[in-house]
């Protein structure tokens, strides 16, 4: 196998990868052996027809696609190792030559890691954080604790109100016809949560248990189901149950129930202390974020579109896994929120770009500052991982290969770069224009 690299504009490159004719022949034979049991040829028992007979009947290229699909992943992986370029996107594959007796040639267009030109990254000015804890913040924390210790009670003597949790059956209709995915049974919906299409929840306010209520909404123009996009719909809803939260009294008894303190005043003092610690930690993170933002603004780099698209797709996959762990599929999420794959990608782009820029700048700073991670620090990090996952340290080490350890070192160096530029940053009071 051989690979040549052609540098393109905007940090893109084209890898031309050539696989020998012998390897192609092996792949074609492998495709034949895999597929022959599914092919019927008159005069032969199923699965017993010779390859030459199958190629004569269906064409010499009958096994080419399967052969190419078998060859490309391994050949591309080897090409990445050989070309000595840092590739930061999924490849765009194009087959150039696929003929029996000739080398198999394909190209892979990829994004290369951009070069970063650093600007000023030490002594940067960042906004000063507010550390004082207000009475309103303390009251807010107490309210949260009341919510956590509330009890849910059924209400049957009034209609649905804002903030209620309503259990309902519903079915949606467009032009009088029920549409797929528009029906729900015993669905729990908190009124005012914004979980459904805009306007849906508000129209349930005033609905009574057991009575059918019609909810009229219009699907967004960008709705993921094109057959529904922009169309008015009627949902026939029946509220089956109304539940509300009942909060406990905020007194000494409450303090005893939720804490180790005997009085509400002692408990409030502890709440204030915890808020001060949280604010200090939040201020530290805010200073780090502001320092990184400033370092990015002072740096120059050209991010290839393919690199951004790869990051966006990774973030969408992570998001899909998170909502799946909550019992919701991406299809359901998109239907409930009126989001399309295209709009979701657009929403993710700014955050994806920020992640890429942050990583590139911080890696460059770590390189320029010669930040190196010792084996002792790696051992400490592995010990933390073992404690976090309740696993044996040696077991963690067995799971980590050389590539994973190098990635760990890079991540730790990046974090040290963050700490360095944040500690060197100067805090200044926020101005009205900056706050705006």
C-alpha positions as a Markdown table, in Angstrom:
| # | Residue | x | y | z |
|---|---|---|---|---|
| 1 | Unk | 0.0 | 0.0 | 0.0 |
| 2 | Unk | 1.2 | 3.5 | -0.7 |
| 3 | Unk | -0.2 | 7.0 | 0.2 |
| 4 | Unk | 0.5 | 10.4 | -1.2 |
| 5 | Unk | -0.6 | 13.7 | 0.4 |
| 6 | Unk | -1.7 | 16.8 | -1.5 |
| 7 | Unk | -2.2 | 19.9 | 0.6 |
| 8 | Unk | -5.3 | 21.9 | -0.3 |
| 9 | Unk | -6.6 | 25.3 | 0.7 |
| 10 | Unk | -8.0 | 26.1 | 4.2 |
| 11 | Unk | -6.1 | 23.3 | 6.0 |
| 12 | Unk | -7.6 | 20.5 | 3.9 |
| 13 | Unk | -5.6 | 17.7 | 2.3 |
| 14 | Unk | -6.3 | 14.9 | -0.2 |
| 15 | Unk | -4.8 | 11.5 | 0.5 |
| 16 | Unk | -4.4 | 9.3 | -2.5 |
| 17 | Unk | -4.3 | 5.7 | -1.3 |
| 18 | Unk | -3.2 | 2.8 | -3.5 |
| 19 | Unk | -3.8 | -0.8 | -2.5 |
| 20 | Unk | -2.1 | -3.6 | -4.5 |
| 21 | Unk | -3.9 | -5.6 | -7.1 |
| 22 | Unk | -3.2 | -8.7 | -5.0 |
| 23 | Unk | -4.9 | -7.2 | -2.0 |
| 24 | Unk | -7.9 | -6.2 | -4.1 |
| 25 | Unk | -8.1 | -9.8 | -5.5 |
| 26 | Unk | -8.2 | -11.2 | -1.9 |
| 27 | Unk | -11.0 | -8.8 | -1.0 |
| 28 | Unk | -13.0 | -9.7 | -4.1 |
| 29 | Unk | -12.6 | -13.4 | -3.3 |
| 30 | Unk | -13.6 | -12.7 | 0.3 |
| 31 | Unk | -16.7 | -10.9 | -0.9 |
| 32 | Unk | -17.6 | -13.8 | -3.1 |
| 33 | Unk | -17.2 | -16.3 | -0.3 |
| 34 | Unk | -19.4 | -14.1 | 1.9 |
| 35 | Unk | -22.1 | -13.6 | -0.7 |
| 36 | Unk | -22.2 | -16.8 | -2.7 |
| 37 | Unk | -24.7 | -18.5 | -0.3 |
| 38 | Unk | -27.3 | -15.8 | -1.2 |
| 39 | Unk | -26.9 | -16.1 | -5.0 |
| 40 | Unk | -29.0 | -18.4 | -7.2 |
| 41 | Unk | -27.5 | -19.5 | -10.5 |
| 42 | Unk | -29.6 | -21.9 | -12.7 |
| 43 | Unk | -27.9 | -25.3 | -12.8 |
| 44 | Unk | -26.1 | -24.9 | -9.5 |
| 45 | Unk | -27.3 | -25.6 | -6.0 |
| 46 | Unk | -27.6 | -22.4 | -3.9 |
| 47 | Unk | -24.2 | -21.3 | -2.7 |
| 48 | Unk | -22.3 | -23.7 | -5.0 |
| 49 | Unk | -22.0 | -21.5 | -8.1 |
| 50 | Unk | -18.4 | -20.7 | -9.1 |
| 51 | Unk | -17.3 | -17.1 | -8.8 |
| 52 | Unk | -16.6 | -16.9 | -12.6 |
| 53 | Unk | -20.1 | -18.0 | -13.4 |
| 54 | Unk | -21.6 | -15.4 | -11.1 |
| 55 | Unk | -19.4 | -12.7 | -12.5 |
| 56 | Unk | -20.4 | -13.8 | -16.1 |
| 57 | Unk | -24.1 | -13.6 | -15.2 |
| 58 | Unk | -24.1 | -10.4 | -13.1 |
| 59 | Unk | -21.0 | -8.6 | -14.4 |
| 60 | Unk | -17.4 | -8.6 | -13.4 |
| 61 | Unk | -18.0 | -5.8 | -10.8 |
| 62 | Unk | -20.6 | -7.8 | -8.9 |
| 63 | Unk | -18.3 | -8.0 | -5.8 |
| 64 | Unk | -16.5 | -4.7 | -6.2 |
| 65 | Unk | -18.5 | -2.7 | -3.8 |
| 66 | Unk | -18.2 | -5.2 | -1.0 |
| 67 | Unk | -14.5 | -5.6 | -1.7 |
| 68 | Unk | -14.0 | -1.8 | -1.6 |
| 69 | Unk | -15.9 | -1.5 | 1.7 |
| 70 | Unk | -13.8 | -4.2 | 3.2 |
| 71 | Unk | -10.5 | -2.6 | 2.0 |
| 72 | Unk | -11.1 | 1.1 | 2.7 |
| 73 | Unk | -11.2 | 1.2 | 6.5 |
| 74 | Unk | -8.0 | -0.7 | 7.1 |
| 75 | Unk | -6.2 | 1.0 | 4.2 |
| 76 | Unk | -7.3 | 4.5 | 5.4 |
| 77 | Unk | -6.2 | 3.7 | 8.9 |
| 78 | Unk | -2.7 | 2.6 | 7.7 |
| 79 | Unk | -2.5 | 5.8 | 5.5 |
| 80 | Unk | -3.2 | 8.0 | 8.5 |
| 81 | Unk | -0.2 | 6.4 | 10.3 |
| 82 | Unk | 2.1 | 6.7 | 7.3 |
| 83 | Unk | 1.3 | 10.2 | 6.2 |
| 84 | Unk | 2.5 | 11.9 | 9.5 |
| 85 | Unk | -0.3 | 14.5 | 9.3 |
| 86 | Unk | -2.7 | 15.2 | 12.2 |
| 87 | Unk | -6.1 | 14.6 | 10.7 |
| 88 | Unk | -9.1 | 16.2 | 12.5 |
| 89 | Unk | -12.1 | 15.3 | 10.5 |
| 90 | Unk | -13.9 | 12.3 | 9.1 |
| 91 | Unk | -12.8 | 11.5 | 5.5 |
| 92 | Unk | -14.7 | 12.2 | 2.4 |
| 93 | Unk | -14.0 | 9.0 | 0.3 |
| 94 | Unk | -13.9 | 8.9 | -3.5 |
| 95 | Unk | -13.0 | 5.8 | -5.5 |
| 96 | Unk | -10.6 | 6.5 | -8.4 |
| 97 | Unk | -9.8 | 3.1 | -9.7 |
| 98 | Unk | -11.5 | -0.3 | -9.0 |
| 99 | Unk | -10.7 | -2.9 | -11.7 |
| 100 | Unk | -9.7 | -6.5 | -11.6 |
| 101 | Unk | -5.9 | -7.0 | -12.0 |
| 102 | Unk | -5.1 | -3.3 | -11.2 |
| 103 | Unk | -4.3 | -1.6 | -8.0 |
| 104 | Unk | -7.3 | -0.2 | -6.1 |
| 105 | Unk | -7.0 | 3.5 | -5.8 |
| 106 | Unk | -9.2 | 5.9 | -3.7 |
| 107 | Unk | -8.9 | 9.3 | -2.3 |
| 108 | Unk | -9.8 | 10.6 | 1.2 |
| 109 | Unk | -10.3 | 14.4 | 1.6 |
| 110 | Unk | -9.6 | 15.4 | 5.2 |
| 111 | Unk | -9.1 | 18.4 | 7.4 |
| 112 | Unk | -5.6 | 18.9 | 8.9 |
| 113 | Unk | -4.9 | 20.3 | 12.4 |
| 114 | Unk | -4.6 | 24.1 | 11.9 |
| 115 | Unk | -1.5 | 26.0 | 12.8 |
| 116 | Unk | -2.1 | 28.6 | 15.6 |
| 117 | Unk | -0.4 | 31.9 | 15.8 |
| 118 | Unk | -0.6 | 33.0 | 19.4 |
| 119 | Unk | -1.1 | 36.6 | 20.5 |
| 120 | Unk | -0.9 | 37.9 | 24.0 |
| 121 | Unk | -2.0 | 35.3 | 26.6 |
| 122 | Unk | -0.3 | 36.5 | 29.8 |
| 123 | Unk | -1.5 | 39.4 | 31.9 |
| 124 | Unk | -4.9 | 39.5 | 30.2 |
| 125 | Unk | -7.7 | 41.6 | 31.6 |
| 126 | Unk | -10.8 | 39.7 | 32.8 |
| 127 | Unk | -14.0 | 40.8 | 34.5 |
| 128 | Unk | -14.0 | 40.7 | 38.3 |
| 129 | Unk | -16.6 | 38.3 | 39.7 |
| 130 | Unk | -19.1 | 39.2 | 42.4 |
| 131 | Unk | -18.5 | 37.1 | 45.5 |
| 132 | Unk | -21.0 | 38.7 | 47.9 |
| 133 | Unk | -23.9 | 36.4 | 48.8 |
| 134 | Unk | -27.3 | 38.2 | 48.9 |
| 135 | Unk | -30.4 | 37.6 | 51.0 |
| 136 | Unk | -32.3 | 36.8 | 47.8 |
| 137 | Unk | -29.8 | 34.1 | 46.9 |
| 138 | Unk | -30.1 | 32.6 | 50.4 |
| 139 | Unk | -33.9 | 32.7 | 50.1 |
| 140 | Unk | -33.6 | 31.0 | 46.7 |
| 141 | Unk | -31.6 | 28.1 | 48.2 |
| 142 | Unk | -34.1 | 27.7 | 51.0 |
| 143 | Unk | -36.9 | 27.6 | 48.4 |
| 144 | Unk | -35.1 | 24.8 | 46.5 |
| 145 | Unk | -34.8 | 22.8 | 49.7 |
| 146 | Unk | -38.5 | 23.3 | 50.3 |
| 147 | Unk | -39.2 | 22.1 | 46.8 |
| 148 | Unk | -37.0 | 19.0 | 47.4 |
| 149 | Unk | -38.9 | 18.2 | 50.5 |
| 150 | Unk | -42.3 | 18.9 | 49.2 |
| 151 | Unk | -45.0 | 16.4 | 48.8 |
| 152 | Unk | -47.2 | 15.9 | 45.7 |
| 153 | Unk | -50.9 | 15.9 | 46.3 |
| 154 | Unk | -53.8 | 15.3 | 43.9 |
| 155 | Unk | -56.2 | 18.1 | 43.2 |
| 156 | Unk | -59.7 | 17.3 | 42.0 |
| 157 | Unk | -61.7 | 20.5 | 43.0 |
| 158 | Unk | -60.3 | 22.9 | 40.4 |
| 159 | Unk | -59.1 | 23.2 | 36.8 |
| 160 | Unk | -55.5 | 23.0 | 35.6 |
| 161 | Unk | -53.3 | 26.0 | 36.6 |
| 162 | Unk | -49.8 | 27.2 | 35.6 |
| 163 | Unk | -47.2 | 25.0 | 37.4 |
| 164 | Unk | -49.4 | 22.0 | 37.8 |
| 165 | Unk | -48.4 | 18.6 | 36.8 |
| 166 | Unk | -51.1 | 17.3 | 34.6 |
| 167 | Unk | -51.5 | 13.7 | 33.4 |
| 168 | Unk | -53.3 | 13.6 | 30.1 |
| 169 | Unk | -54.3 | 11.6 | 27.0 |
| 170 | Unk | -54.0 | 13.5 | 23.7 |
| 171 | Unk | -54.3 | 12.9 | 20.0 |
| 172 | Unk | -53.3 | 15.3 | 17.2 |
| 173 | Unk | -55.1 | 16.0 | 14.0 |
| 174 | Unk | -54.2 | 17.9 | 10.8 |
| 175 | Unk | -57.1 | 18.7 | 8.5 |
| 176 | Unk | -59.2 | 16.4 | 10.6 |
| 177 | Unk | -56.9 | 13.4 | 10.1 |
| 178 | Unk | -54.8 | 11.9 | 13.0 |
| 179 | Unk | -51.1 | 12.0 | 12.3 |
| 180 | Unk | -48.4 | 9.4 | 13.2 |
| 181 | Unk | -46.6 | 10.1 | 16.5 |
| 182 | Unk | -49.3 | 12.6 | 17.6 |
| 183 | Unk | -50.9 | 10.4 | 20.2 |
| 184 | Unk | -50.1 | 10.0 | 23.9 |
| 185 | Unk | -51.6 | 8.2 | 26.9 |
| 186 | Unk | -51.1 | 9.0 | 30.6 |
| 187 | Unk | -48.5 | 11.6 | 29.6 |
| 188 | Unk | -47.1 | 13.6 | 32.5 |
| 189 | Unk | -46.8 | 17.3 | 31.6 |
| 190 | Unk | -45.7 | 20.2 | 33.8 |
| 191 | Unk | -47.6 | 23.3 | 32.7 |
| 192 | Unk | -45.2 | 26.0 | 31.9 |
| 193 | Unk | -42.2 | 23.8 | 31.4 |
| 194 | Unk | -42.0 | 24.6 | 27.7 |
| 195 | Unk | -41.7 | 20.8 | 26.8 |
| 196 | Unk | -44.3 | 20.9 | 24.0 |
| 197 | Unk | -44.9 | 23.0 | 20.9 |
| 198 | Unk | -45.3 | 26.8 | 21.8 |
| 199 | Unk | -48.8 | 27.5 | 22.8 |
| 200 | Unk | -49.7 | 24.0 | 23.7 |
| 201 | Unk | -49.3 | 24.1 | 27.5 |
| 202 | Unk | -50.9 | 27.5 | 28.0 |
| 203 | Unk | -54.2 | 26.3 | 26.4 |
| 204 | Unk | -54.5 | 23.5 | 29.0 |
| 205 | Unk | -54.8 | 26.1 | 31.8 |
| 206 | Unk | -58.4 | 26.0 | 32.8 |
| 207 | Unk | -59.0 | 22.4 | 31.6 |
| 208 | Unk | -61.0 | 20.2 | 34.0 |
| 209 | Unk | -60.4 | 16.6 | 34.8 |
| 210 | Unk | -62.4 | 14.3 | 32.5 |
| 211 | Unk | -63.4 | 17.0 | 30.0 |
| 212 | Unk | -62.0 | 17.0 | 26.5 |
| 213 | Unk | -60.1 | 20.2 | 25.6 |
| 214 | Unk | -59.1 | 21.2 | 22.1 |
| 215 | Unk | -55.6 | 22.8 | 21.8 |
| 216 | Unk | -54.9 | 24.6 | 18.6 |
| 217 | Unk | -51.2 | 25.1 | 17.6 |
| 218 | Unk | -49.2 | 25.6 | 14.4 |
| 219 | Unk | -46.2 | 23.4 | 13.8 |
| 220 | Unk | -43.0 | 25.5 | 13.2 |
| 221 | Unk | -41.9 | 26.1 | 9.6 |
| 222 | Unk | -38.6 | 24.3 | 10.4 |
| 223 | Unk | -40.4 | 21.2 | 12.0 |
| 224 | Unk | -38.4 | 18.0 | 11.5 |
| 225 | Unk | -41.4 | 16.2 | 10.0 |
| 226 | Unk | -41.9 | 18.0 | 6.7 |
| 227 | Unk | -45.4 | 16.7 | 6.3 |
| 228 | Unk | -46.4 | 18.7 | 9.4 |
| 229 | Unk | -44.1 | 21.7 | 9.1 |
| 230 | Unk | -46.0 | 25.0 | 9.2 |
| 231 | Unk | -49.4 | 23.3 | 9.4 |
| 232 | Unk | -52.1 | 24.1 | 11.9 |
| 233 | Unk | -53.1 | 21.2 | 14.2 |
| 234 | Unk | -55.7 | 20.4 | 16.7 |
| 235 | Unk | -54.9 | 18.3 | 19.7 |
| 236 | Unk | -57.8 | 16.7 | 21.6 |
| 237 | Unk | -56.7 | 16.4 | 25.2 |
| 238 | Unk | -58.3 | 14.9 | 28.2 |
| 239 | Unk | -56.8 | 15.7 | 31.6 |
| 240 | Unk | -56.9 | 12.6 | 33.8 |
| 241 | Unk | -55.1 | 13.9 | 36.9 |
| 242 | Unk | -53.9 | 17.2 | 38.4 |
| 243 | Unk | -51.0 | 17.2 | 40.9 |
| 244 | Unk | -49.5 | 20.1 | 42.8 |
| 245 | Unk | -46.5 | 20.4 | 45.2 |
| 246 | Unk | -47.2 | 21.2 | 48.9 |
| 247 | Unk | -44.2 | 23.0 | 50.5 |
| 248 | Unk | -43.2 | 22.5 | 54.1 |
| 249 | Unk | -43.2 | 25.5 | 56.5 |
| 250 | Unk | -39.8 | 27.4 | 56.7 |
| 251 | Unk | -39.2 | 27.1 | 60.5 |
| 252 | Unk | -36.9 | 25.5 | 63.0 |
| 253 | Unk | -38.6 | 22.1 | 62.5 |
| 254 | Unk | -37.8 | 22.3 | 58.8 |
| 255 | Unk | -34.1 | 23.1 | 59.6 |
| 256 | Unk | -34.0 | 20.0 | 61.9 |
| 257 | Unk | -35.5 | 17.8 | 59.2 |
| 258 | Unk | -33.2 | 18.8 | 56.4 |
| 259 | Unk | -29.9 | 19.5 | 58.2 |
| 260 | Unk | -27.8 | 18.9 | 61.3 |
| 261 | Unk | -28.9 | 22.2 | 62.8 |
| 262 | Unk | -31.5 | 22.9 | 65.5 |
| 263 | Unk | -32.6 | 26.4 | 64.3 |
| 264 | Unk | -33.5 | 28.0 | 61.0 |
| 265 | Unk | -30.9 | 30.8 | 61.6 |
| 266 | Unk | -28.1 | 28.2 | 62.1 |
| 267 | Unk | -29.2 | 26.5 | 58.9 |
| 268 | Unk | -29.3 | 29.8 | 57.0 |
| 269 | Unk | -25.8 | 30.6 | 58.1 |
| 270 | Unk | -24.6 | 27.3 | 56.8 |
| 271 | Unk | -26.5 | 27.9 | 53.5 |
| 272 | Unk | -24.7 | 31.2 | 53.2 |
| 273 | Unk | -21.3 | 29.6 | 53.8 |
| 274 | Unk | -21.9 | 27.0 | 51.1 |
| 275 | Unk | -23.0 | 29.7 | 48.7 |
| 276 | Unk | -19.9 | 31.6 | 49.3 |
| 277 | Unk | -17.8 | 28.5 | 48.6 |
| 278 | Unk | -19.8 | 27.9 | 45.4 |
| 279 | Unk | -19.4 | 31.5 | 44.3 |
| 280 | Unk | -15.6 | 31.3 | 44.9 |
| 281 | Unk | -15.4 | 28.2 | 42.7 |
| 282 | Unk | -17.7 | 29.7 | 40.1 |
| 283 | Unk | -15.5 | 32.9 | 40.1 |
| 284 | Unk | -12.4 | 30.7 | 39.5 |
| 285 | Unk | -14.1 | 29.0 | 36.5 |
| 286 | Unk | -15.3 | 32.3 | 35.2 |
| 287 | Unk | -11.8 | 33.8 | 35.4 |
| 288 | Unk | -10.4 | 30.8 | 33.5 |
| 289 | Unk | -13.1 | 31.0 | 30.9 |
| 290 | Unk | -12.6 | 34.7 | 30.4 |
| 291 | Unk | -8.8 | 34.3 | 30.1 |
| 292 | Unk | -9.2 | 31.5 | 27.5 |
| 293 | Unk | -11.7 | 33.7 | 25.6 |
| 294 | Unk | -9.2 | 36.5 | 25.6 |
| 295 | Unk | -6.3 | 34.3 | 24.5 |
| 296 | Unk | -8.5 | 33.0 | 21.6 |
| 297 | Unk | -9.4 | 36.5 | 20.6 |
| 298 | Unk | -5.7 | 37.4 | 20.4 |
| 299 | Unk | -4.8 | 34.3 | 18.4 |
| 300 | Unk | -5.1 | 33.6 | 14.7 |
| 301 | Unk | -6.1 | 30.2 | 13.1 |
| 302 | Unk | -8.2 | 29.0 | 10.2 |
| 303 | Unk | -10.7 | 26.3 | 11.1 |
| 304 | Unk | -11.6 | 24.0 | 8.2 |
| 305 | Unk | -15.3 | 23.4 | 7.7 |
| 306 | Unk | -14.8 | 19.6 | 7.8 |
| 307 | Unk | -13.2 | 19.9 | 11.3 |
| 308 | Unk | -16.2 | 21.9 | 12.5 |
| 309 | Unk | -18.7 | 19.5 | 11.0 |
| 310 | Unk | -16.9 | 16.6 | 12.7 |
| 311 | Unk | -17.0 | 18.3 | 16.1 |
| 312 | Unk | -20.7 | 19.2 | 15.6 |
| 313 | Unk | -21.6 | 15.6 | 14.8 |
| 314 | Unk | -19.7 | 14.4 | 17.9 |
| 315 | Unk | -21.6 | 16.8 | 20.1 |
| 316 | Unk | -24.9 | 15.7 | 18.6 |
| 317 | Unk | -24.0 | 12.1 | 19.3 |
| 318 | Unk | -23.2 | 12.9 | 22.9 |
| 319 | Unk | -26.4 | 14.8 | 23.2 |
| 320 | Unk | -28.4 | 11.9 | 21.8 |
| 321 | Unk | -26.8 | 9.5 | 24.3 |
| 322 | Unk | -27.7 | 11.9 | 27.2 |
| 323 | Unk | -31.3 | 12.2 | 26.3 |
| 324 | Unk | -31.5 | 8.4 | 25.6 |
| 325 | Unk | -30.4 | 7.8 | 29.2 |
| 326 | Unk | -33.4 | 9.9 | 30.2 |
| 327 | Unk | -35.7 | 7.6 | 28.2 |
| 328 | Unk | -36.1 | 9.9 | 25.1 |
| 329 | Unk | -35.1 | 9.2 | 21.5 |
| 330 | Unk | -33.7 | 11.9 | 19.2 |
| 331 | Unk | -36.8 | 11.5 | 17.0 |
| 332 | Unk | -39.1 | 12.2 | 20.0 |
| 333 | Unk | -37.0 | 15.1 | 21.1 |
| 334 | Unk | -37.1 | 16.7 | 17.7 |
| 335 | Unk | -40.9 | 16.1 | 17.4 |
| 336 | Unk | -41.6 | 17.7 | 20.8 |
| 337 | Unk | -39.3 | 20.7 | 20.3 |
| 338 | Unk | -40.0 | 21.2 | 16.6 |
| 339 | Unk | -36.2 | 20.9 | 15.9 |
| 340 | Unk | -34.8 | 19.5 | 12.6 |
| 341 | Unk | -31.4 | 17.9 | 12.2 |
| 342 | Unk | -30.3 | 21.0 | 10.2 |
| 343 | Unk | -31.4 | 23.4 | 12.9 |
| 344 | Unk | -29.8 | 21.3 | 15.6 |
| 345 | Unk | -26.5 | 21.4 | 13.7 |
| 346 | Unk | -26.7 | 25.2 | 13.4 |
| 347 | Unk | -27.4 | 25.5 | 17.1 |
| 348 | Unk | -24.4 | 23.4 | 18.0 |
| 349 | Unk | -21.9 | 25.2 | 15.7 |
| 350 | Unk | -21.0 | 28.2 | 17.9 |
| 351 | Unk | -20.2 | 25.9 | 20.9 |
| 352 | Unk | -18.4 | 23.4 | 18.6 |
| 353 | Unk | -16.2 | 26.3 | 17.2 |
| 354 | Unk | -15.5 | 27.5 | 20.7 |
| 355 | Unk | -14.3 | 24.0 | 21.8 |
| 356 | Unk | -12.0 | 23.7 | 18.8 |
| 357 | Unk | -10.5 | 27.1 | 19.2 |
| 358 | Unk | -10.0 | 26.6 | 22.9 |
| 359 | Unk | -8.3 | 23.3 | 22.4 |
| 360 | Unk | -6.0 | 24.5 | 19.7 |
| 361 | Unk | -4.9 | 27.6 | 21.5 |
| 362 | Unk | -4.3 | 25.8 | 24.8 |
| 363 | Unk | -2.3 | 23.1 | 23.2 |
| 364 | Unk | -0.2 | 25.7 | 21.5 |
| 365 | Unk | 0.3 | 27.5 | 24.8 |
| 366 | Unk | 1.3 | 24.2 | 26.5 |
| 367 | Unk | 3.8 | 23.7 | 23.6 |
| 368 | Unk | 5.3 | 27.2 | 23.8 |
| 369 | Unk | 5.5 | 27.1 | 27.6 |
| 370 | Unk | 7.1 | 23.6 | 27.5 |
| 371 | Unk | 4.4 | 22.2 | 29.8 |
| 372 | Unk | 5.3 | 18.6 | 30.3 |
| 373 | Unk | 3.4 | 16.1 | 32.4 |
| 374 | Unk | 5.5 | 13.7 | 34.5 |
| 375 | Unk | 4.8 | 10.1 | 35.0 |
| 376 | Unk | 4.2 | 10.8 | 38.7 |
| 377 | Unk | 1.3 | 13.2 | 37.7 |
| 378 | Unk | -0.1 | 10.6 | 35.4 |
| 379 | Unk | 0.0 | 8.1 | 38.3 |
| 380 | Unk | -1.9 | 10.6 | 40.5 |
| 381 | Unk | -4.5 | 11.1 | 37.8 |
| 382 | Unk | -5.0 | 7.3 | 37.4 |
| 383 | Unk | -5.4 | 7.0 | 41.2 |
| 384 | Unk | -8.1 | 9.6 | 41.1 |
| 385 | Unk | -9.9 | 7.8 | 38.2 |
| 386 | Unk | -9.7 | 4.5 | 40.2 |
| 387 | Unk | -11.3 | 6.2 | 43.2 |
| 388 | Unk | -14.0 | 7.8 | 41.1 |
| 389 | Unk | -15.0 | 4.6 | 39.4 |
| 390 | Unk | -14.4 | 2.4 | 42.4 |
| 391 | Unk | -11.9 | 0.3 | 40.5 |
| 392 | Unk | -8.4 | -1.1 | 41.3 |
| 393 | Unk | -5.6 | 1.1 | 40.1 |
| 394 | Unk | -3.9 | -1.8 | 38.2 |
| 395 | Unk | -7.1 | -2.5 | 36.4 |
| 396 | Unk | -7.3 | 1.0 | 35.2 |
| 397 | Unk | -3.7 | 0.8 | 34.0 |
| 398 | Unk | -4.5 | -2.4 | 32.1 |
| 399 | Unk | -7.4 | -0.6 | 30.3 |
| 400 | Unk | -5.2 | 2.3 | 29.2 |
| 401 | Unk | -3.1 | 1.8 | 26.2 |
| 402 | Unk | -0.2 | 4.1 | 25.1 |
| 403 | Unk | -2.5 | 6.3 | 23.0 |
| 404 | Unk | -4.9 | 6.8 | 25.9 |
| 405 | Unk | -2.0 | 7.7 | 28.3 |
| 406 | Unk | -0.6 | 10.2 | 25.7 |
| 407 | Unk | -4.1 | 11.7 | 25.4 |
| 408 | Unk | -4.3 | 11.9 | 29.2 |
| 409 | Unk | -1.0 | 13.8 | 29.2 |
| 410 | Unk | -2.2 | 16.2 | 26.6 |
| 411 | Unk | -5.4 | 16.9 | 28.5 |
| 412 | Unk | -3.5 | 17.5 | 31.7 |
| 413 | Unk | -1.1 | 19.9 | 29.9 |
| 414 | Unk | -4.1 | 21.8 | 28.5 |
| 415 | Unk | -5.5 | 22.2 | 32.0 |
| 416 | Unk | -2.2 | 23.4 | 33.3 |
| 417 | Unk | -2.2 | 26.0 | 30.5 |
| 418 | Unk | -5.6 | 27.1 | 31.6 |
| 419 | Unk | -4.4 | 27.5 | 35.2 |
| 420 | Unk | -1.3 | 29.4 | 34.1 |
| 421 | Unk | -3.1 | 32.0 | 32.0 |
| 422 | Unk | -5.9 | 32.4 | 34.5 |
| 423 | Unk | -3.4 | 33.0 | 37.4 |
| 424 | Unk | -1.5 | 35.6 | 35.2 |
| 425 | Unk | -4.8 | 37.4 | 34.3 |
| 426 | Unk | -5.7 | 40.7 | 35.9 |
| 427 | Unk | -9.2 | 41.2 | 37.3 |
| 428 | Unk | -10.9 | 44.5 | 36.5 |
| 429 | Unk | -14.3 | 45.8 | 37.5 |
| 430 | Unk | -17.0 | 45.2 | 35.0 |
| 431 | Unk | -18.1 | 48.3 | 33.0 |
| 432 | Unk | -21.7 | 49.0 | 31.9 |
| 433 | Unk | -20.8 | 48.5 | 28.3 |
| 434 | Unk | -19.1 | 45.1 | 29.1 |
| 435 | Unk | -22.2 | 44.0 | 31.1 |
| 436 | Unk | -24.5 | 45.0 | 28.2 |
